[in-house]
Amino acid sequence: MKAVVLQEINQTVSIQEVETPQAGAGEVIVQLKAAALNHRDVFVQQGKYPGIKLPVILGSDGAGIVLEVGEGVSEEWLGKEVIVNPSQNWGADDRFYSKNFKILGMPDNGTFAEYLKVEAKYLTPKPSHLSFEAAAALPLGGVTAWRALMSRAAMKAGDRVLVTGIGGGVALLVLQFAVAAGAEVWVTSGSDEKIAKAVELGAKGGVNYKDPNWAKNLIAATGGDRSGYFEVIIDSAGGPGFAKLIDVATAGASICFFGGTTGNITDIIPGKVFFKQLNIYGSTMGTEAEFADMVRFIEEKQIQPVIDEIVPLEDAEAALRRMDSGTQFGKIVLKIG
């Protein structure tokens, strides 16, 4: 089969002919129709991810058709259109994943290939309203967004929600989930064009974080007084700007972050956190139950993930470079076959 293989750190990926996997006990073979990129793929390529083992087929997100089932797997899966949960071996404790937790695409071979071997318990039927390309855009970003917004920050209908760095796949799904669940959503971005696109998706408005007064501008735009502050804030940047999130949070608010693209969090004034009774959470990926809840919500609300571009599998290296540039708005998807 054809697959996108990373042989060495800081090297381009290549399309190679590799052995087609065979299903073992409890496993299936999925004929992949589409796969989507995540920043994780770039981080692995750059050697910025723990426990890297090479060579490896990259990719955590995929959708396709079940082609083969192994011993102990119901034949009812055969021919089913499915998406694959990349958050595996979470364990029994919902609060934190087990020592055996892993994400598809490292260390196990991932979805940038014509076929994927995976345990059947990580299959979910593809929502019927989604194409394979749209379905492939969901798994990693969807479960990450769902856990951060719904489980950790416990967003409620009517909350005012701030989503920072709009444009990436997870942030956009947070926006879509929050809007569909009845929140008033605002965004930040370094691009006015991305803010405008977010408004088209249901955001009430947004501010450009390149303006040093963005926090004051945001409060002014949302109401100009205590009513203009945020009950829920979802962040993926960290860095020095995190301190301003504390400034725009209302008393008792929840701030949840799942990334640190701008570096270490600095300059936080402790009194602002404890006098406001703020809740600050870290989050990443999610449980099997959260993945199932996320897919059901997408079906119920008929949500369509935002896709930046769809390119053939053979253009995976160019797609990785676009992901690394940070210019995309939505998911970058590889079409397979």
LINZI-V70120 format. One record per pair of residues at least 12 apart in sequence whose ideal C-beta (glycine too) atoms are under 10 Angstrom apart, sorted by the first residue. I is the first residue (numbers start at 1). GAP is how many residues later the second one is. If there is no record, write none. Layout:
I;GAP / I;GAP
This chain:
1;15 / 1;16 / 1;17 / 1;18 / 1;19 / 1;20 / 1;30 / 1;31 / 1;56 / 1;112 / 1;113 / 1;114 / 1;115 / 1;335 / 2;13 / 2;14 / 2;15 / 2;16 / 2;18 / 2;110 / 2;111 / 2;112 / 2;113 / 2;311 / 2;312 / 2;334 / 2;335 / 3;12 / 3;13 / 3;14 / 3;15 / 3;16 / 3;17 / 3;29 / 3;52 / 3;53 / 3;54 / 3;55 / 3;56 / 3;106 / 3;107 / 3;108 / 3;109 / 3;110 / 3;111 / 3;112 / 3;113 / 3;310 / 3;313 / 3;333 / 4;12 / 4;31 / 4;37 / 4;52 / 4;53 / 4;54 / 4;55 / 4;106 / 4;107 / 4;108 / 4;109 / 4;309 / 4;310 / 4;311 / 4;312 / 4;313 / 4;315 / 4;316 / 4;330 / 4;332 / 5;12 / 5;13 / 5;49 / 5;50 / 5;51 / 5;52 / 5;53 / 5;104 / 5;107 / 5;108 / 5;311 / 6;35 / 6;38 / 6;39 / 6;46 / 6;48 / 6;49 / 6;50 / 6;51 / 6;52 / 6;99 / 6;100 / 6;104 / 6;106 / 6;310 / 6;314 / 7;47 / 7;48 / 7;49 / 8;37 / 8;39 / 8;46 / 8;47 / 9;35 / 9;36 / 9;37 / 9;38 / 9;39 / 9;40 / 9;43 / 9;45 / 10;35 / 10;36 / 10;37 / 11;34 / 11;43 / 11;306 / 12;33 / 12;304 / 12;305 / 12;306 / 12;308 / 12;309 / 13;28 / 13;32 / 13;42 / 13;43 / 13;44 / 13;45 / 13;99 / 13;303 / 13;304 / 13;306 / 13;307 / 14;41 / 14;302 / 14;303 / 15;97 / 15;98 / 15;297 / 15;298 / 15;299 / 15;300 / 15;301 / 15;302 / 16;39 / 16;41 / 16;97 / 18;37 / 18;39 / 18;91 / 18;95 / 18;96 / 18;97 / 19;96 / 20;47 / 20;48 / 20;93 / 20;94 / 20;95 / 20;97 / 21;36 / 21;47 / 21;88 / 21;92 / 21;94 / 21;95 / 21;96 / 21;97 / 22;46 / 22;48 / 22;93 / 22;95 / 23;43 / 23;44 / 23;45 / 23;46 / 23;47 / 23;48 / 23;50 / 23;94 / 23;95 / 23;96 / 23;97 / 24;46 / 24;47 / 24;48 / 24;49 / 24;93 / 24;95 / 25;45 / 25;46 / 25;47 / 25;48 / 25;94 / 25;95 / 26;43 / 26;44 / 26;45 / 26;46 / 26;47 / 26;92 / 26;93 / 26;94 / 26;95 / 27;41 / 27;42 / 27;43 / 27;44 / 27;45 / 27;46 / 27;90 / 27;91 / 27;92 / 27;93 / 27;94 / 27;95 / 28;38 / 28;39 / 28;40 / 28;41 / 28;42 / 28;45 / 28;46 / 28;49 / 28;50 / 28;52 / 28;54 / 28;56 / 28;88 / 28;89 / 28;90 / 28;91 / 28;92 / 28;93 / 28;94 / 28;95 / 29;35 / 29;36 / 29;37 / 29;38 / 29;39 / 29;40 / 29;41 / 29;86 / 29;87 / 29;88 / 29;89 / 30;32 / 30;33 / 30;34 / 30;35 / 30;36 / 30;37 / 30;38 / 30;47 / 30;50 / 30;51 / 30;52 / 30;53 / 30;54 / 30;81 / 30;83 / 30;84 / 30;85 / 30;86 / 30;87 / 30;88 / 30;90 / 30;92 / 30;93 / 31;33 / 31;34 / 31;35 / 31;36 / 31;37 / 31;83 / 31;84 / 31;85 / 31;305 / 31;306 / 32;27 / 32;30 / 32;31 / 32;32 / 32;33 / 32;35 / 32;52 / 32;78 / 32;79 / 32;80 / 32;81 / 32;82 / 32;83 / 32;84 / 32;100 / 32;104 / 32;281 / 32;302 / 32;304 / 32;305 / 33;29 / 33;30 / 33;31 / 33;32 / 33;48 / 33;81 / 33;93 / 33;98 / 33;99 / 33;100 / 33;102 / 33;103 / 33;302 / 33;303 / 33;304 / 34;27 / 34;28 / 34;29 / 34;30 / 34;49 / 34;77 / 34;97 / 34;98 / 34;99 / 34;100 / 34;101 / 34;102 / 34;103 / 34;273 / 34;276 / 34;279 / 34;299 / 34;300 / 34;301 / 34;302 / 34;303 / 35;22 / 35;23 / 35;24 / 35;25 / 35;26 / 35;27 / 35;28 / 35;29 / 35;49 / 35;70 / 35;75 / 35;76 / 35;77 / 35;78 / 35;81 / 35;97 / 35;98 / 35;101 / 35;102 / 35;104 / 35;278 / 35;281 / 35;284 / 35;297 / 35;298 / 35;299 / 35;300 / 35;301 / 36;23 / 36;24 / 36;25 / 36;26 / 36;27 / 36;75 / 36;76 / 36;97 / 36;98 / 36;99 / 36;100 / 36;101 / 36;102 / 36;103 / 36;104 / 36;105 / 36;133 / 36;269 / 36;271 / 36;272 / 36;274 / 36;283 / 36;287 / 36;294 / 36;295 / 36;296 / 36;297 / 36;298 / 37;21 / 37;22 / 37;23 / 37;24 / 37;74 / 37;75 / 37;99 / 37;100 / 37;103 / 37;132 / 37;271 / 37;274 / 37;279 / 37;282 / 37;283 / 37;285 / 37;286 / 37;287 / 37;291 / 37;294 / 37;295 / 37;296 / 37;297 / 38;20 / 38;21 / 38;22 / 38;23 / 38;48 / 38;65 / 38;67 / 38;101 / 38;102 / 38;103 / 38;106 / 38;130 / 38;131 / 38;132 / 38;285 / 38;293 / 38;294 / 39;101 / 39;102 / 39;129 / 39;130 / 39;131 / 39;197 / 39;220 / 39;222 / 39;284 / 39;285 / 39;287 / 40;18 / 40;19 / 40;20 / 40;21 / 40;46 / 40;63 / 40;64 / 40;65 / 40;66 / 40;70 / 40;100 / 40;283 / 41;17 / 41;18 / 41;19 / 41;20 / 41;64 / 41;65 / 41;69 / 41;70 / 41;71 / 41;99 / 41;275 / 41;278 / 41;279 / 41;282 / 41;283 / 41;291 / 42;16 / 42;277 / 42;278 / 42;279 / 42;280 / 42;281 / 42;282 / 42;283 / 43;63 / 43;281 / 44;12 / 44;14 / 44;16 / 44;61 / 44;62 / 44;66 / 44;276 / 45;13 / 45;272 / 45;275 / 45;276 / 45;278 / 45;279 / 46;274 / 46;278 / 49;54 / 49;57 / 50;56 / 51;51 / 51;55 / 51;56 / 52;54 / 52;55 / 53;53 / 53;54 / 53;55 / 54;52 / 54;53 / 55;54 / 56;49 / 56;50 / 56;51 / 56;52 / 56;53 / 56;54 / 56;56 / 57;47 / 57;48 / 57;49 / 57;51 / 57;52 / 57;53 / 57;54 / 57;55 / 57;56 / 57;59 / 58;46 / 58;47 / 58;48 / 58;51 / 58;52 / 58;53 / 58;54 / 58;55 / 58;258 / 58;262 / 59;25 / 59;27 / 59;45 / 59;46 / 59;47 / 59;50 / 59;51 / 59;52 / 59;53 / 59;54 / 59;57 / 59;77 / 59;81 / 59;254 / 59;257 / 59;275 / 60;24 / 60;25 / 60;26 / 60;27 / 60;43 / 60;44 / 60;45 / 60;46 / 60;50 / 60;51 / 60;52 / 60;79 / 60;80 / 60;81 / 60;225 / 61;22 / 61;23 / 61;25 / 61;43 / 61;44 / 61;49 / 61;50 / 61;51 / 61;74 / 61;75 / 61;76 / 61;77 / 61;78 / 61;79 / 61;80 / 61;81 / 61;108 / 61;270 / 61;272 / 61;273 / 62;20 / 62;21 / 62;22 / 62;24 / 62;42 / 62;43 / 62;48 / 62;49 / 62;50 / 62;51 / 62;54 / 62;56 / 62;70 / 62;73 / 62;74 / 62;77 / 62;272 / 62;274 / 63;18 / 63;19 / 63;20 / 63;21 / 63;48 / 63;61 / 63;63 / 63;64 / 63;67 / 63;68 / 63;69 / 63;70 / 63;71 / 63;72 / 63;73 / 63;74 / 63;75 / 63;76 / 63;270 / 63;273 / 64;16 / 64;17 / 64;18 / 64;19 / 64;20 / 64;47 / 64;50 / 64;51 / 64;52 / 64;62 / 64;68 / 64;71 / 64;72 / 64;272 / 64;273 / 65;12 / 65;13 / 65;14 / 65;15 / 65;16 / 65;17 / 65;61 / 65;67 / 66;12 / 66;13 / 66;14 / 66;15 / 66;16 / 66;52 / 66;54 / 66;57 / 67;12 / 67;48 / 67;49 / 68;47 / 68;49 / 69;51 / 70;47 / 70;49 / 70;50 / 72;48 / 73;46 / 73;47 / 73;48 / 73;50 / 74;46 / 77;43 / 77;46 / 77;48 / 80;43 / 80;44 / 80;45 / 80;46 / 81;44 / 81;45 / 81;46 / 81;47 / 81;49 / 81;51 / 81;54 / 82;36 / 82;38 / 82;40 / 82;41 / 82;42 / 82;43 / 82;44 / 82;50 / 82;53 / 83;39 / 83;40 / 83;41 / 83;42 / 83;43 / 83;44 / 83;47 / 83;49 / 83;51 / 83;52 / 83;53 / 83;54 / 83;55 / 83;56 / 83;59 / 83;208 / 83;212 / 84;20 / 84;26 / 84;27 / 84;32 / 84;34 / 84;35 / 84;38 / 84;39 / 84;40 / 84;51 / 84;52 / 84;55 / 84;56 / 85;19 / 85;33 / 85;34 / 85;36 / 85;37 / 85;38 / 85;39 / 85;53 / 85;54 / 85;55 / 85;57 / 85;58 / 85;200 / 85;201 / 85;202 / 85;203 / 85;205 / 85;206 / 85;207 / 85;209 / 85;210 / 86;16 / 86;17 / 86;18 / 86;19 / 86;22 / 86;24 / 86;25 / 86;32 / 86;36 / 86;53 / 86;54 / 86;57 / 86;199 / 86;205 / 87;14 / 87;15 / 87;16 / 87;17 / 87;35 / 87;52 / 87;53 / 87;56 / 87;57 / 87;60 / 87;197 / 87;198 / 87;199 / 87;200 / 87;201 / 87;203 / 87;204 / 88;12 / 88;13 / 88;14 / 88;15 / 88;16 / 88;20 / 88;30 / 88;31 / 88;33 / 88;34 / 88;197 / 88;200 / 89;12 / 89;13 / 89;14 / 89;30 / 89;33 / 89;199 / 90;12 / 90;195 / 90;196 / 90;197 / 90;198 / 90;199 / 90;200 / 90;201 / 91;196 / 92;195 / 93;194 / 94;53 / 94;57 / 94;192 / 94;193 / 94;195 / 94;196 / 95;56 / 95;192 / 97;187 / 97;188 / 97;189 / 97;190 / 101;183 / 101;184 / 103;37 / 103;181 / 103;182 / 104;12 / 104;14 / 104;18 / 104;35 / 104;36 / 105;35 / 111;25 / 111;28 / 111;29 / 111;223 / 111;225 / 112;201 / 112;204 / 112;207 / 112;208 / 112;222 / 112;224 / 113;200 / 113;221 / 113;223 / 114;199 / 114;222 / 114;223 / 115;221 / 121;167 / 122;17 / 122;166 / 122;169 / 124;14 / 124;15 / 124;164 / 124;167 / 124;168 / 124;170 / 124;171 / 124;172 / 125;170 / 125;174 / 126;12 / 126;169 / 126;173 / 127;168 / 127;169 / 127;171 / 127;172 / 127;173 / 127;175 / 127;176 / 127;177 / 128;171 / 129;169 / 129;170 / 129;173 / 129;174 / 129;175 / 130;165 / 130;168 / 130;169 / 130;172 / 130;173 / 130;174 / 130;175 / 131;173 / 131;176 / 131;179 / 131;202 / 132;201 / 132;203 / 132;204 / 132;205 / 133;172 / 133;174 / 133;177 / 133;198 / 133;200 / 133;201 / 133;202 / 133;203 / 134;164 / 134;169 / 134;170 / 134;171 / 134;172 / 134;173 / 134;176 / 134;197 / 134;199 / 135;160 / 135;163 / 135;170 / 135;198 / 136;169 / 136;171 / 136;174 / 136;195 / 136;197 / 136;198 / 136;199 / 136;200 / 137;32 / 137;35 / 137;36 / 137;167 / 137;168 / 137;169 / 137;170 / 137;171 / 137;173 / 137;193 / 137;194 / 137;195 / 137;196 / 138;31 / 138;35 / 138;153 / 138;156 / 138;157 / 138;160 / 138;165 / 138;167 / 138;193 / 139;152 / 139;155 / 139;156 / 140;29 / 140;30 / 140;144 / 140;145 / 140;146 / 140;191 / 141;27 / 141;28 / 141;29 / 141;30 / 141;31 / 141;32 / 141;33 / 141;153 / 141;164 / 141;189 / 141;190 / 142;27 / 142;28 / 142;31 / 142;32 / 142;34 / 142;35 / 142;144 / 142;148 / 142;149 / 142;152 / 142;153 / 142;155 / 142;156 / 142;161 / 142;163 / 143;27 / 143;30 / 143;141 / 143;142 / 143;143 / 143;144 / 143;145 / 143;147 / 143;148 / 143;149 / 143;150 / 143;151 / 143;152 / 144;25 / 144;26 / 144;29 / 144;30 / 144;92 / 144;114 / 144;115 / 144;139 / 144;140 / 144;141 / 144;142 / 144;146 / 144;150 / 145;18 / 145;24 / 145;25 / 145;26 / 145;27 / 145;28 / 145;29 / 145;30 / 145;31 / 145;32 / 145;33 / 145;89 / 145;91 / 145;113 / 145;138 / 145;141 / 145;149 / 146;24 / 146;27 / 146;28 / 146;31 / 146;137 / 146;140 / 146;141 / 146;144 / 146;145 / 146;147 / 146;148 / 146;149 / 146;151 / 146;152 / 147;109 / 147;111 / 147;134 / 147;136 / 147;137 / 147;138 / 147;139 / 147;140 / 147;143 / 147;144 / 147;146 / 147;147 / 148;15 / 148;22 / 148;23 / 148;25 / 148;26 / 148;29 / 148;84 / 148;86 / 148;87 / 148;88 / 148;106 / 148;108 / 148;109 / 148;110 / 148;111 / 148;133 / 148;134 / 148;135 / 148;136 / 148;137 / 148;138 / 149;12 / 149;14 / 149;21 / 149;24 / 149;25 / 149;26 / 149;28 / 149;29 / 149;32 / 149;34 / 149;83 / 149;85 / 149;105 / 149;107 / 149;109 / 149;134 / 149;145 / 150;24 / 150;27 / 150;28 / 150;31 / 150;136 / 150;140 / 150;143 / 150;144 / 150;147 / 151;105 / 151;130 / 151;132 / 151;135 / 151;136 / 151;138 / 151;139 / 151;142 / 152;80 / 152;82 / 152;102 / 152;103 / 152;104 / 152;105 / 152;106 / 152;127 / 152;129 / 152;130 / 152;131 / 152;134 / 153;21 / 153;25 / 153;78 / 153;79 / 153;80 / 153;81 / 153;100 / 153;101 / 153;102 / 153;103 / 153;126 / 153;128 / 153;130 / 154;77 / 154;78 / 154;100 / 154;102 / 154;125 / 154;127 / 155;19 / 155;22 / 155;23 / 155;26 / 155;27 / 155;28 / 155;30 / 155;76 / 155;77 / 155;79 / 155;99 / 155;101 / 156;25 / 156;26 / 156;27 / 156;75 / 156;76 / 157;21 / 157;24 / 157;25 / 157;26 / 157;27 / 158;23 / 158;24 / 158;25 / 158;26 / 158;73 / 159;19 / 159;22 / 159;23 / 159;24 / 159;25 / 159;26 / 159;71 / 159;72 / 159;73 / 159;91 / 159;94 / 159;95 / 160;18 / 160;23 / 160;24 / 160;25 / 160;26 / 160;44 / 160;62 / 160;63 / 160;67 / 160;68 / 160;69 / 160;70 / 160;71 / 160;72 / 160;73 / 160;88 / 160;90 / 160;93 / 161;13 / 161;14 / 161;16 / 161;17 / 161;18 / 161;20 / 161;22 / 161;23 / 161;24 / 161;25 / 161;26 / 161;42 / 161;43 / 161;69 / 161;70 / 161;71 / 161;72 / 161;73 / 161;93 / 162;16 / 162;22 / 162;23 / 162;24 / 162;25 / 162;26 / 162;41 / 162;44 / 162;45 / 162;56 / 162;60 / 162;67 / 162;68 / 162;69 / 162;70 / 162;71 / 162;72 / 162;73 / 162;83 / 162;86 / 162;87 / 162;91 / 162;93 / 163;12 / 163;13 / 163;14 / 163;15 / 163;20 / 163;22 / 163;23 / 163;24 / 163;25 / 163;26 / 163;35 / 163;40 / 163;43 / 163;67 / 163;69 / 163;70 / 163;71 / 163;72 / 163;73 / 164;22 / 164;23 / 164;24 / 164;25 / 164;42 / 164;45 / 164;69 / 164;70 / 164;71 / 164;72 / 164;73 / 164;74 / 164;77 / 164;78 / 164;80 / 164;81 / 164;93 / 164;95 / 164;98 / 165;22 / 165;23 / 165;24 / 165;25 / 165;29 / 165;44 / 165;69 / 165;70 / 165;71 / 165;72 / 165;76 / 165;94 / 165;96 / 165;97 / 165;161 / 166;19 / 166;20 / 166;21 / 166;22 / 166;23 / 166;24 / 166;25 / 166;28 / 166;29 / 166;31 / 166;32 / 166;33 / 166;35 / 166;37 / 166;40 / 166;163 / 167;20 / 167;22 / 167;23 / 167;24 / 167;26 / 167;27 / 167;28 / 167;30 / 167;31 / 167;139 / 167;141 / 167;159 / 167;160 / 167;161 / 167;162 / 167;163 / 168;21 / 168;26 / 168;68 / 168;91 / 168;93 / 168;138 / 168;140 / 168;155 / 168;158 / 168;160 / 168;161 / 168;162 / 168;163 / 169;136 / 169;137 / 169;138 / 169;139 / 169;154 / 169;159 / 169;160 / 169;161 / 169;162 / 169;163 / 170;64 / 170;66 / 170;88 / 170;89 / 170;161 / 171;16 / 171;17 / 171;18 / 171;23 / 171;27 / 171;63 / 171;64 / 171;65 / 171;66 / 171;87 / 171;88 / 171;159 / 172;15 / 172;22 / 172;25 / 172;26 / 172;29 / 172;133 / 172;134 / 172;135 / 172;136 / 172;157 / 172;158 / 172;159 / 173;121 / 173;125 / 173;130 / 173;132 / 173;133 / 173;157 / 173;158 / 174;13 / 174;58 / 174;60 / 174;61 / 174;62 / 174;82 / 174;84 / 175;12 / 175;23 / 175;26 / 175;27 / 175;28 / 175;59 / 175;131 / 176;22 / 176;25 / 176;26 / 176;27 / 176;121 / 176;122 / 176;125 / 176;127 / 176;128 / 176;129 / 176;130 / 177;57 / 177;117 / 177;120 / 177;121 / 177;124 / 177;126 / 178;24 / 178;25 / 178;54 / 178;56 / 179;19 / 179;22 / 179;23 / 179;24 / 179;25 / 179;122 / 179;124 / 180;22 / 180;117 / 180;118 / 180;120 / 180;121 / 180;122 / 180;123 / 181;116 / 181;120 / 183;19 / 183;21 / 183;48 / 183;49 / 184;18 / 184;19 / 184;20 / 184;21 / 184;38 / 184;46 / 184;47 / 185;13 / 185;14 / 185;16 / 185;17 / 185;18 / 185;19 / 185;20 / 185;21 / 185;45 / 185;47 / 185;49 / 186;12 / 186;13 / 186;17 / 186;18 / 186;19 / 186;20 / 186;21 / 186;32 / 186;35 / 186;36 / 186;42 / 186;44 / 186;47 / 186;62 / 187;12 / 187;14 / 187;16 / 187;17 / 187;18 / 187;19 / 187;20 / 187;22 / 187;31 / 188;18 / 188;19 / 188;20 / 188;21 / 188;22 / 188;23 / 188;26 / 188;27 / 188;30 / 188;45 / 188;47 / 188;49 / 188;53 / 188;56 / 188;57 / 188;60 / 189;17 / 189;18 / 189;19 / 189;20 / 189;21 / 189;140 / 190;18 / 190;19 / 190;20 / 190;21 / 190;24 / 190;136 / 191;15 / 191;17 / 191;18 / 191;19 / 191;135 / 191;136 / 191;138 / 192;14 / 192;15 / 192;16 / 192;18 / 193;136 / 194;12 / 194;14 / 194;133 / 194;134 / 194;135 / 195;12 / 195;13 / 197;109 / 197;132 / 197;133 / 198;108 / 198;131 / 201;103 / 201;105 / 201;129 / 204;17 / 204;18 / 205;13 / 205;16 / 205;17 / 206;12 / 206;15 / 207;12 / 207;13 / 207;14 / 207;15 / 207;41 / 209;28 / 209;32 / 209;35 / 209;53 / 212;32 / 213;31 / 214;27 / 214;30 / 214;34 / 215;26 / 215;28 / 215;29 / 215;30 / 215;31 / 215;32 / 215;33 / 216;28 / 216;31 / 216;32 / 218;12 / 218;26 / 218;29 / 218;30 / 219;28 / 219;29 / 222;26 / 226;24 / 226;25 / 227;23 / 228;20 / 228;22 / 229;18 / 229;19 / 229;20 / 229;21 / 229;22 / 229;24 / 229;47 / 230;15 / 230;18 / 230;19 / 230;20 / 230;23 / 230;24 / 230;25 / 231;18 / 231;19 / 231;20 / 231;21 / 231;22 / 231;23 / 232;17 / 232;18 / 232;21 / 232;22 / 232;23 / 232;24 / 232;47 / 233;12 / 233;13 / 233;15 / 233;16 / 233;17 / 233;20 / 233;21 / 233;22 / 233;23 / 233;24 / 233;45 / 233;47 / 234;20 / 234;21 / 234;22 / 234;23 / 234;24 / 234;47 / 234;49 / 235;20 / 235;21 / 235;22 / 235;23 / 235;24 / 235;25 / 235;26 / 235;27 / 235;30 / 235;45 / 236;20 / 236;21 / 236;22 / 236;23 / 236;24 / 236;25 / 236;26 / 237;20 / 237;22 / 237;23 / 237;24 / 237;25 / 237;26 / 237;28 / 238;19 / 238;20 / 238;21 / 238;22 / 238;23 / 238;24 / 238;25 / 238;26 / 238;27 / 238;28 / 238;44 / 239;21 / 239;22 / 239;23 / 239;24 / 239;25 / 239;26 / 239;27 / 239;28 / 240;22 / 240;23 / 240;24 / 240;25 / 240;26 / 240;27 / 240;28 / 241;21 / 241;22 / 241;24 / 241;25 / 241;26 / 242;13 / 242;15 / 242;18 / 242;20 / 242;21 / 242;22 / 242;23 / 242;24 / 242;25 / 242;26 / 242;38 / 243;22 / 243;23 / 243;24 / 243;25 / 243;26 / 243;29 / 244;23 / 245;12 / 245;20 / 245;23 / 245;33 / 245;35 / 246;21 / 246;22 / 246;23 / 246;24 / 246;26 / 246;27 / 246;30 / 246;32 / 246;34 / 247;22 / 247;25 / 247;29 / 249;23 / 249;24 / 249;27 / 249;29 / 249;30 / 249;31 / 250;26 / 250;28 / 251;24 / 251;25 / 251;26 / 251;27 / 252;24 / 252;25 / 252;26 / 252;27 / 253;23 / 253;24 / 253;25 / 253;26 / 253;27 / 254;24 / 254;25 / 254;26 / 254;27 / 255;18 / 255;23 / 255;24 / 255;25 / 255;26 / 256;23 / 256;24 / 256;25 / 256;26 / 256;27 / 257;23 / 257;24 / 257;25 / 257;26 / 257;27 / 258;23 / 258;24 / 258;25 / 258;26 / 258;27 / 259;23 / 259;24 / 259;25 / 260;22 / 261;65 / 265;15 / 268;12 / 305;25 / 305;26 / 305;28 / 306;22 / 306;23 / 306;24 / 306;25 / 307;21 / 307;22 / 307;23 / 307;24 / 307;25 / 307;26 / 308;14 / 308;15 / 308;19 / 308;20 / 308;21 / 308;22 / 308;23 / 308;24 / 308;25 / 309;13 / 309;19 / 309;20 / 309;21 / 309;22 / 309;23 / 309;24 / 310;21 / 310;22 / 310;23 / 310;24 / 310;25 / 311;21 / 311;22 / 311;23 / 311;24 / 312;22 / 312;23 / 312;24 / 312;25 / 313;21 / 313;22 / 313;23 / 313;24 / 314;20 / 314;21 / 314;22 / 315;17 / 315;19 / 315;20 / 316;16 / 316;18 / 318;14 / 319;13 / 319;14 / 319;15 / 320;12
